Amino acid sequence: VQLQASGGGLVQAGGSLRLNCAASGDIFSNNHIGWFRQAPGQEREFVAAIKWRDNKKQYGDSVKGRFAISRDSTKNTVYLQMNDLKPEDTAVYYCTIRSSPVATPFSFFDSVYNDWGQGTLVTVSS
């Protein structure tokens, strides 16, 4: 599966952006689609993930209540709606996919994800 992330840009603090992750190829019921981000000089950080099979979702602590992940199975696309953005949200955002047995719990570790998109830059100004 190839992933294409888009939707990044420059926004003021308190603003909103929606990121898109379009997948070319089949997404299967045992897939998790995730978003990670990486700020300059920092490690990649888990943001959110969604299970394709049952639409269950998981969020990183720093974005809970502000970000929302969703999917459109007809378009093979996953979205990340980001609200109340803060300067510390500035990073390159990557979408990724993981194949795992059914009922596998979410993982916050990027090493378990298989394929990655190219990333989209989000810059939040204060």
DSSP file with accessible surface (Angstrom, degrees, kcal/mol):
  #  RESIDUE AA STRUCTURE BP1 BP2  ACC     N-H-->O    O-->H-N    N-H-->O    O-->H-N    TCO  KAPPA ALPHA  PHI   PSI    X-CA   Y-CA   Z-CA
    1    1 A V              0   0   62      0, 0.0     2,-0.4     0, 0.0    24,-0.2   0.000 360.0 360.0 360.0 132.3    0.0    0.0    0.0
    2    2 A Q  E     -A   24   0A 150     22,-1.9    22,-2.8   113,-0.1     2,-0.4  -0.884 360.0-154.6-104.1 136.8    1.3    3.5   -0.9
    3    3 A L  E     -A   23   0A  13     -2,-0.4     2,-0.5   113,-0.3   115,-0.5  -0.911   7.7-165.3-115.8 137.9    0.2    6.4    1.3
    4    4 A Q  E     -A   22   0A 111     18,-2.4    18,-2.5    -2,-0.4     2,-0.3  -0.958   8.1-162.6-125.3 110.8   -0.1   10.0    0.3
    5    5 A A  E     +A   21   0A   2     -2,-0.5     2,-0.3    16,-0.2    16,-0.2  -0.729  20.6 154.9 -93.0 142.6   -0.4   12.6    3.0
    6    6 A S  E     +A   20   0A  49     14,-2.3    14,-2.9    -2,-0.3   114,-0.1  -0.946  31.8  76.9-153.1 171.4   -1.6   16.1    2.3
    7    7 A G        +     0   0   32     -2,-0.3    11,-0.3     1,-0.3    -1,-0.1   0.368  58.0 135.4 105.8  -4.5   -3.3   19.1    3.8
    8    8 A G        +     0   0   28     12,-0.1     2,-0.3    85,-0.1    -1,-0.3  -0.179  20.5 124.7 -70.1 170.1   -0.4   20.6    5.8
    9    9 A G  E     -d  122   0B  29    112,-0.6   114,-2.9   111,-0.1     2,-0.5  -0.986  58.6 -51.8 168.3-167.3    0.3   24.3    5.9
   10   10 A L  E     +d  123   0B 130     -2,-0.3     2,-0.3   112,-0.2   114,-0.2  -0.863  53.8 164.6-102.4 130.0    0.8   27.4    8.0
   11   11 A V  E     -d  124   0B  24    112,-2.6   114,-2.4    -2,-0.5     2,-0.2  -0.985  34.7-111.9-143.1 151.5   -1.9   28.3   10.5
   12   12 A Q  E >   -d  125   0B 148     -2,-0.3     3,-2.3   112,-0.2    73,-0.2  -0.488  50.4 -81.8 -79.7 155.2   -2.1   30.6   13.5
   13   13 A A  T 3  S+     0   0   48    112,-2.6    73,-0.2     1,-0.3    -1,-0.1  -0.276 119.9  29.2 -55.3 137.4   -2.4   29.2   17.0
   14   14 A G  T 3  S+     0   0   45     71,-3.4    70,-0.6     1,-0.3    -1,-0.3   0.257  99.8 115.1  91.6 -11.0   -6.0   28.3   17.8
   15   15 A G    <   -     0   0   21     -3,-2.3    70,-2.4    70,-0.2     2,-0.3  -0.099  57.9-122.9 -83.5-174.6   -6.7   27.5   14.1
   16   16 A S        +     0   0   59     67,-0.2     2,-0.3    68,-0.2    67,-0.2  -0.926  21.2 178.7-132.5 153.5   -7.6   24.3   12.4
   17   17 A L  E     - B   0  82A  35     65,-2.1    65,-3.4    -2,-0.3     2,-0.5  -0.976  17.6-144.2-145.9 153.8   -6.3   22.1    9.6
   18   18 A R  E     - B   0  81A 122     -2,-0.3     2,-0.3   -11,-0.3    63,-0.2  -0.984  14.2-157.2-122.5 122.5   -7.4   18.8    8.2
   19   19 A L  E     - B   0  80A   0     61,-2.7    61,-2.4    -2,-0.5     2,-0.4  -0.731   6.7-152.5 -93.8 148.0   -4.8   16.3    7.0
   20   20 A N  E     -AB   6  79A  38    -14,-2.9   -14,-2.3    -2,-0.3     2,-0.5  -0.935  10.0-167.6-120.5 143.8   -5.6   13.6    4.4
   21   21 A a  E     -AB   5  78A   3     57,-2.4    57,-2.4    -2,-0.4     2,-0.5  -0.924  11.6-168.7-130.9 104.0   -4.0   10.3    4.0
   22   22 A A  E     -AB   4  77A  43    -18,-2.5   -18,-2.4    -2,-0.5     2,-0.5  -0.818   7.1-152.9 -97.7 131.0   -5.0    8.6    0.7
   23   23 A A  E     -A    3   0A  15     53,-2.7     2,-0.6    -2,-0.5   -20,-0.2  -0.879   4.9-156.4-106.7 130.6   -4.1    5.0    0.2
   24   24 A S  E     +A    2   0A  65    -22,-2.8   -22,-1.9    -2,-0.5     2,-0.2  -0.928  69.3  29.4-102.8 123.0   -3.5    3.4   -3.2
   25   25 A G  S    S-     0   0   42     -2,-0.6     2,-0.2   -24,-0.2    -2,-0.1  -0.472 106.1 -41.7 111.9 171.3   -4.1   -0.3   -2.9
   26   26 A D        -     0   0  110     -2,-0.2     2,-0.5     1,-0.0    -2,-0.1  -0.475  41.8-154.6 -79.0 138.2   -6.4   -2.3   -0.7
   27   27 A I        -     0   0   19     -2,-0.2     2,-0.2    46,-0.1    49,-0.1  -0.957  21.1-151.1-105.8 128.4   -6.8   -1.6    2.9
   28   28 A F    >   -     0   0  119     -2,-0.5     3,-2.2     1,-0.1    24,-0.2  -0.549  26.3-106.4-103.5 164.9   -7.9   -4.7    4.8
   29   29 A S  T 3  S+     0   0   70      1,-0.3    24,-0.9    -2,-0.2    25,-0.2   0.740 117.4  56.7 -64.1 -21.7   -9.9   -5.2    7.9
   30   30 A N  T 3  S+     0   0   53     22,-0.1    70,-1.5    23,-0.1    -1,-0.3   0.324  86.9 109.7 -93.1  10.9   -6.9   -6.1    9.9
   31   31 A N  E <   -E   99   0B   2     -3,-2.2    21,-2.6    68,-0.2    22,-0.4  -0.645  52.3-157.4 -87.6 145.0   -5.1   -2.8    9.1
   32   32 A H  E     -EF  98  51B   6     66,-2.5    66,-2.5    -2,-0.3     2,-0.5  -0.966   8.3-155.2-110.1 135.9   -4.5    0.0   11.5
   33   33 A I  E     -EF  97  50B   2     17,-2.6    17,-2.5    -2,-0.4     2,-0.3  -0.954  21.2-177.0-110.2 128.7   -3.9    3.4    9.9
   34   34 A G  E     -EF  96  49B   0     62,-2.8    62,-2.3    -2,-0.5     2,-0.4  -0.830  24.4-143.9-127.5 160.0   -1.9    5.8   12.1
   35   35 A W  E     +EF  95  48B   0     13,-3.3    12,-2.7    -2,-0.3    13,-1.7  -0.994  21.9 174.4-118.5 132.1   -0.6    9.3   12.2
   36   36 A F  E     -EF  94  46B   1     58,-2.7    58,-3.2    -2,-0.4     2,-0.3  -0.870  12.0-154.9-124.6 163.4    2.7   10.2   13.7
   37   37 A R  E     -EF  93  45B  13      8,-2.4     8,-3.5    -2,-0.3     2,-0.4  -0.980   4.8-161.3-139.3 154.7    4.6   13.5   13.8
   38   38 A Q  E     -E   92   0B  73     54,-2.2    54,-2.3    -2,-0.3     6,-0.2  -0.959   5.1-162.2-140.2 117.1    8.2   14.5   14.1
   39   39 A A    >   -     0   0   18      4,-0.4     3,-2.3    -2,-0.4    52,-0.1  -0.605  46.7 -74.9 -89.9 157.1    9.4   18.0   15.1
   40   40 A P  T 3  S+     0   0  118      0, 0.0    -1,-0.1     0, 0.0     3,-0.1  -0.262 118.3   5.3 -55.3 129.5   12.9   19.1   14.4
   41   41 A G  T 3  S+     0   0   93      1,-0.2     2,-0.3    -3,-0.1    -3,-0.0   0.528 113.0 102.6  76.7   5.7   15.4   17.5   16.7
   42   42 A Q  S <  S-     0   0  121     -3,-2.3    -1,-0.2     1,-0.1     2,-0.1  -0.800  74.2-102.5-120.4 162.9   12.8   15.3   18.3
   43   43 A E        -     0   0  174     -2,-0.3    -4,-0.4     1,-0.1     2,-0.2  -0.383  50.4 -86.3 -76.2 159.2   11.7   11.6   18.0
   44   44 A R        -     0   0   78     -6,-0.2     2,-0.4    -2,-0.1    -6,-0.2  -0.472  49.0-152.6 -67.8 137.7    8.7   10.6   16.1
   45   45 A E  E     -F   37   0B  68     -8,-3.5    -8,-2.4    -2,-0.2     2,-0.2  -0.921  14.9-116.2-121.2 136.5    5.6   10.8   18.2
   46   46 A F  E     +F   36   0B  12     -2,-0.4   -10,-0.2    62,-0.3     3,-0.1  -0.486  34.7 169.3 -68.3 135.1    2.3    8.9   18.0
   47   47 A V  E     -     0   0B   0    -12,-2.7    13,-2.9     1,-0.4     2,-0.3   0.774  55.9 -33.1-110.9 -55.4   -0.7   11.1   17.3
   48   48 A A  E     -FG  35  59B   0    -13,-1.7   -13,-3.3    11,-0.3    -1,-0.4  -0.985  47.8-164.0-164.9 159.9   -3.6    8.9   16.5
   49   49 A A  E     -FG  34  58B   0      9,-2.1     9,-2.2    -2,-0.3     2,-0.4  -0.985   4.0-158.6-151.1 157.3   -4.7    5.6   14.9
   50   50 A I  E     -FG  33  57B   0    -17,-2.5   -17,-2.6    -2,-0.3     2,-0.6  -0.993  18.9-129.6-138.9 140.1   -7.8    4.0   13.6
   51   51 A K  E  >  -F   32   0B  25      5,-2.5     4,-2.0    -2,-0.4   -19,-0.2  -0.826  12.5-150.6 -89.8 127.0   -8.7    0.4   13.1
   52   52 A W  T  4 S+     0   0   25    -21,-2.6    -1,-0.1    -2,-0.6   -23,-0.1   0.844  90.3  57.0 -65.6 -33.4  -10.1   -0.2    9.6
   53   53 A R  T  4 S+     0   0  145    -24,-0.9    -1,-0.2   -22,-0.4   -23,-0.1   0.930 128.0   5.8 -67.1 -47.8  -12.3   -3.1   10.8
   54   54 A D  T  4 S-     0   0   59    -25,-0.2    -1,-0.2     2,-0.1    -2,-0.2   0.329  93.0-116.6-126.9   7.3  -14.4   -1.5   13.5
   55   55 A N     <  +     0   0   62     -4,-2.0    -3,-0.1     1,-0.2     2,-0.1   0.643  55.3 160.8  68.1  16.2  -13.5    2.2   13.4
   56   56 A K        -     0   0  125     -5,-0.2    -5,-2.5    -6,-0.1     2,-0.3  -0.418  22.5-154.3 -69.2 150.0  -12.0    2.1   16.9
   57   57 A K  E     -G   50   0B  85     -7,-0.2     2,-0.3    -2,-0.1    -7,-0.2  -0.901  17.2-169.3-132.0 154.2   -9.6    5.0   17.6
   58   58 A Q  E     -G   49   0B  58     -9,-2.2    -9,-2.1    -2,-0.3     2,-0.3  -0.994   9.2-163.6-142.4 143.0   -6.7    5.9   19.8
   59   59 A Y  E     -G   48   0B  47     -2,-0.3   -11,-0.3   -11,-0.2     2,-0.1  -0.942  23.5-113.5-128.4 150.3   -5.1    9.2   20.5
   60   60 A G    >>  -     0   0    5    -13,-2.9     3,-1.6    -2,-0.3     4,-1.0  -0.478  36.1-113.9 -73.2 153.2   -1.8   10.4   21.9
   61   61 A D  T 34 S+     0   0  135      1,-0.3     3,-0.5     2,-0.2    -1,-0.1   0.839 112.0  59.7 -59.5 -34.6   -2.1   12.3   25.2
   62   62 A S  T 34 S+     0   0   49      1,-0.2    -1,-0.3     3,-0.0   -15,-0.1   0.657 113.6  35.2 -73.8 -12.3   -1.0   15.6   23.7
   63   63 A V  T X> S+     0   0    0     -3,-1.6     3,-2.3   -16,-0.2     4,-2.2   0.452  80.8 129.3-119.5  -2.9   -3.8   15.8   21.2
   64   64 A K  T 3< S+     0   0  108     -4,-1.0     4,-0.1    -3,-0.5   -16,-0.0  -0.283  80.4  14.8 -57.9 134.6   -6.7   14.2   23.0
   65   65 A G  T 34 S+     0   0   86      2,-0.4    -1,-0.3     1,-0.1     3,-0.1   0.291 126.0  59.5  85.1 -10.5   -9.8   16.5   22.8
   66   66 A R  T <4 S+     0   0   24     -3,-2.3    17,-1.9     1,-0.2     2,-0.3   0.694  97.9  52.0-116.5 -33.4   -8.3   18.6   20.0
   67   67 A F  E  <  -C   82   0A   8     -4,-2.2    -2,-0.4    15,-0.2     2,-0.4  -0.798  59.9-166.6-108.1 151.5   -7.6   16.1   17.1
   68   68 A A  E     -C   81   0A  43     13,-2.4    13,-3.1    -2,-0.3     2,-0.4  -0.991   6.1-155.2-140.0 129.0  -10.0   13.6   15.6
   69   69 A I  E     +C   80   0A   1     -2,-0.4     2,-0.3    11,-0.2    11,-0.2  -0.809  23.2 161.2-101.3 142.3   -9.2   10.8   13.2
   70   70 A S  E     -C   79   0A  47      9,-1.9     9,-2.8    -2,-0.4     2,-0.3  -0.941  21.6-141.8-150.4 170.6  -11.7    9.4   10.8
   71   71 A R  E     -C   78   0A  67     -2,-0.3     2,-0.5     7,-0.2     7,-0.2  -0.970  10.1-154.1-139.9 154.7  -11.9    7.3    7.7
   72   72 A D  E >>> -C   77   0A  43      5,-3.0     5,-1.8    -2,-0.3     3,-1.1  -0.926  11.2-170.5-124.5 102.7  -13.8    7.1    4.4
   73   73 A S  T 345S+     0   0   61     -2,-0.5     3,-0.3     1,-0.3   -46,-0.1   0.771  83.9  61.9 -69.2 -22.9  -13.7    3.5    3.3
   74   74 A T  T 345S+     0   0  118      1,-0.2    -1,-0.3    -3,-0.1    -2,-0.0   0.754 115.3  33.1 -72.3 -22.4  -15.2    4.4   -0.1
   75   75 A K  T <45S-     0   0  134     -3,-1.1   -52,-0.3     2,-0.2    -1,-0.2   0.337 102.9-126.2-110.9   1.2  -12.2    6.7   -0.8
   76   76 A N  T  <5 +     0   0   39     -4,-0.6   -53,-2.7    -3,-0.3     2,-0.4   0.907  67.3 135.2  51.0  45.8   -9.6    4.6    1.0
   77   77 A T  E   < -BC  22  72A  15     -5,-1.8    -5,-3.0   -55,-0.2     2,-0.4  -0.966  44.8-158.8-131.3 141.0   -8.7    7.8    2.9
   78   78 A V  E     -BC  21  71A   2    -57,-2.4   -57,-2.4    -2,-0.4     2,-0.3  -0.948  14.7-155.9-117.1 140.6   -8.1    8.6    6.5
   79   79 A Y  E     -BC  20  70A  25     -9,-2.8    -9,-1.9    -2,-0.4     2,-0.5  -0.842  11.8-158.7-116.2 151.4   -8.4   12.1    7.9
   80   80 A L  E     -BC  19  69A   0    -61,-2.4   -61,-2.7    -2,-0.3     2,-0.6  -0.923  11.4-161.7-128.2 103.6   -6.9   13.9   10.8
   81   81 A Q  E     -BC  18  68A  61    -13,-3.1   -13,-2.4    -2,-0.5     2,-0.6  -0.786   9.4-165.4 -84.9 121.2   -8.9   16.9   11.9
   82   82 A M  E     +BC  17  67A   0    -65,-3.4   -65,-2.1    -2,-0.6     2,-0.3  -0.943  10.7 175.8-115.8 116.4   -6.8   19.2   14.0
   83   83 A N        +     0   0   64    -17,-1.9   -67,-0.2    -2,-0.6   -68,-0.2  -0.781  59.3  21.5-116.0 161.9   -8.4   21.9   16.1
   84   84 A D  S    S-     0   0   86    -70,-0.6    -1,-0.2    -2,-0.3   -68,-0.2   0.917  84.4-159.5  49.5  50.8   -7.1   24.4   18.6
   85   85 A L        -     0   0    1    -70,-2.4   -71,-3.4    -3,-0.2   -70,-0.2  -0.304   7.9-159.5 -66.6 146.5   -3.7   24.1   17.1
   86   86 A K    >   -     0   0   78    -73,-0.2     3,-2.6   -72,-0.1     4,-0.3  -0.860  32.3-108.9-122.9 156.9   -0.7   25.1   19.3
   87   87 A P  G >  S+     0   0   54      0, 0.0     3,-1.9     0, 0.0    37,-0.4   0.850 117.9  63.1 -55.0 -31.7    2.9   26.1   18.3
   88   88 A E  G 3  S+     0   0  128      1,-0.3   -49,-0.1   -49,-0.0    -3,-0.0   0.567  89.0  69.4 -72.9  -5.7    4.0   22.8   19.8
   89   89 A D  G <  S+     0   0    1     -3,-2.6    -1,-0.3    35,-0.0     2,-0.2   0.524  70.6 120.9 -83.7  -7.0    2.0   20.9   17.2
   90   90 A T    <   +     0   0   38     -3,-1.9     2,-0.3    -4,-0.3    33,-0.2  -0.416  41.1 106.2 -61.2 124.2    4.4   22.1   14.6
   91   91 A A  E    S- H   0 122B   2     31,-2.0    31,-2.9    -2,-0.2     2,-0.5  -0.964  75.9 -80.7-178.0 169.9    5.9   19.1   12.9
   92   92 A V  E     -EH  38 121B  40    -54,-2.3   -54,-2.2    -2,-0.3     2,-0.5  -0.857  47.7-146.9 -88.5 128.2    6.0   16.9    9.8
   93   93 A Y  E     -EH  37 120B   0     27,-3.1    27,-2.2    -2,-0.5     2,-0.4  -0.857  14.8-168.8-103.4 130.8    3.0   14.6   10.0
   94   94 A Y  E     -E   36   0B  49    -58,-3.2   -58,-2.7    -2,-0.5     2,-0.3  -0.930  11.3-149.1-118.6 139.7    3.2   11.1    8.6
   95   95 A a  E     +E   35   0B   0     -2,-0.4    22,-2.6   -60,-0.2     2,-0.3  -0.819  24.0 175.5-103.4 154.0    0.5    8.6    7.9
   96   96 A T  E     -EI  34 116B   0    -62,-2.3   -62,-2.8    -2,-0.3     2,-0.4  -0.951  20.1-137.6-152.9 162.6    1.3    4.9    8.2
   97   97 A I  E     -EI  33 115B   4     18,-1.9    17,-2.7    -2,-0.3    18,-1.3  -0.964  10.8-166.3-133.5 147.0   -0.3    1.5    8.0
   98   98 A R  E     -E   32   0B  31    -66,-2.5   -66,-2.5    -2,-0.4     2,-0.5  -0.998  10.3-150.8-135.0 134.7    0.1   -1.6   10.0
   99   99 A S  E     +E   31   0B  70     -2,-0.4   -68,-0.2    13,-0.2   -70,-0.0  -0.919  33.9 151.0-102.0 132.4   -1.1   -5.1    9.3
  100  100 A S        -     0   0    8    -70,-1.5     3,-0.1    -2,-0.5     4,-0.1  -0.982  49.1 -78.7-155.2 159.3   -1.8   -7.1   12.4
  101  101 A P    >   -     0   0   98      0, 0.0     3,-1.8     0, 0.0     0, 0.0  -0.260  64.8 -83.9 -59.4 151.4   -4.0  -10.0   13.6
  102  102 A V  T 3  S+     0   0   78      1,-0.3   -72,-0.1   -49,-0.0   -73,-0.0  -0.267 116.2  23.5 -57.4 141.3   -7.6   -9.1   14.4
  103  103 A A  T 3  S+     0   0   83      1,-0.3    -1,-0.3    -3,-0.1   -73,-0.0   0.488  81.7 150.7  77.8   6.8   -8.0   -7.7   17.9
  104  104 A T    <   -     0   0   24     -3,-1.8    -1,-0.3     1,-0.1     3,-0.1  -0.512  47.7-119.8 -64.1 133.1   -4.4   -6.5   18.2
  105  105 A P        -     0   0   95      0, 0.0    -1,-0.1     0, 0.0     0, 0.0  -0.270  34.5 -86.0 -71.0 163.6   -4.4   -3.5   20.5
  106  106 A F        -     0   0   35    -49,-0.1     2,-0.4   -57,-0.1   -49,-0.0  -0.292  41.7-146.9 -63.2 151.6   -3.1   -0.1   19.3
  107  107 A S        -     0   0   16     -3,-0.1    -1,-0.0     1,-0.1    -3,-0.0  -0.969  16.8-160.1-124.4 143.3    0.6    0.5   19.4
  108  108 A F        +     0   0  103     -2,-0.4     2,-0.5   -62,-0.1   -62,-0.3   0.360  67.7  99.2 -94.6   2.6    2.3    3.8   20.1
  109  109 A F    >   -     0   0  142      1,-0.1     3,-1.3   -64,-0.1     4,-0.2  -0.801  62.8-152.6 -99.7 127.3    5.6    2.6   18.6
  110  110 A D  G >  S+     0   0   50     -2,-0.5     3,-1.5     1,-0.3    -1,-0.1   0.743  87.9  75.1 -69.0 -20.6    6.4    3.5   15.0
  111  111 A S  G 3  S+     0   0  100      1,-0.3    -1,-0.3    -3,-0.0    -3,-0.0   0.713  89.1  57.8 -66.9 -19.0    8.5    0.4   14.6
  112  112 A V  G <  S+     0   0   50     -3,-1.3     2,-0.3   -14,-0.0    -1,-0.3   0.567  86.7  93.8 -89.1  -6.8    5.4   -1.8   14.3
  113  113 A Y    <   -     0   0   11     -3,-1.5   -15,-0.2    -4,-0.2     3,-0.1  -0.632  60.3-158.4 -88.7 147.5    4.0    0.1   11.3
  114  114 A N        +     0   0   87    -17,-2.7     2,-0.4    -2,-0.3   -16,-0.2   0.907  64.4  27.6 -96.1 -50.2    4.9   -1.2    7.9
  115  115 A D  E     -I   97   0B  74    -18,-1.3   -18,-1.9  -113,-0.0     2,-0.4  -0.946  63.2-161.1-123.8 145.5    4.5    1.5    5.2
  116  116 A W  E     -I   96   0B  71     -2,-0.4  -113,-0.3   -20,-0.2   -20,-0.2  -0.934  12.8-133.3-128.8 143.4    4.8    5.2    5.5
  117  117 A G        -     0   0    9    -22,-2.6  -113,-0.2    -2,-0.4     3,-0.1  -0.258  38.5 -99.3 -79.6-179.4    3.7    8.2    3.5
  118  118 A Q        -     0   0   99   -115,-0.5  -114,-0.1     1,-0.1   -24,-0.1   0.648  61.2-116.5 -83.4 -13.3    6.1   11.1    2.6
  119  119 A G        -     0   0   12    -24,-0.1     2,-0.4     1,-0.1   -25,-0.2   0.127  15.4-127.2  93.8 149.9    4.9   13.5    5.3
  120  120 A T  E     - H   0  93B  21    -27,-2.2   -27,-3.1  -114,-0.1     2,-0.4  -1.000  23.6-122.5-136.2 135.2    3.2   16.8    5.3
  121  121 A L  E     - H   0  92B  95     -2,-0.4  -112,-0.6   -29,-0.2     2,-0.5  -0.632  21.7-170.3 -86.2 129.2    4.4   19.9    7.2
  122  122 A V  E     -dH   9  91B   0    -31,-2.9   -31,-2.0    -2,-0.4     2,-0.5  -0.979   4.3-174.2-115.7 125.2    2.2   21.6    9.7
  123  123 A T  E     -d   10   0B  49   -114,-2.9  -112,-2.6    -2,-0.5     2,-0.6  -0.984   4.7-166.9-123.4 123.6    3.5   25.0   11.0
  124  124 A V  E     -d   11   0B   7     -2,-0.5     2,-0.3   -37,-0.4  -112,-0.2  -0.948   9.7-154.4-113.0 119.6    1.6   26.7   13.8
  125  125 A S  E      d   12   0B  42   -114,-2.4  -112,-2.6    -2,-0.6    -2,-0.0  -0.657 360.0 360.0 -94.2 147.7    2.5   30.3   14.5
  126  126 A S              0   0  139     -2,-0.3    -1,-0.1  -114,-0.2   -40,-0.0  -0.347 360.0 360.0 -88.4 360.0    2.0   32.0   17.8
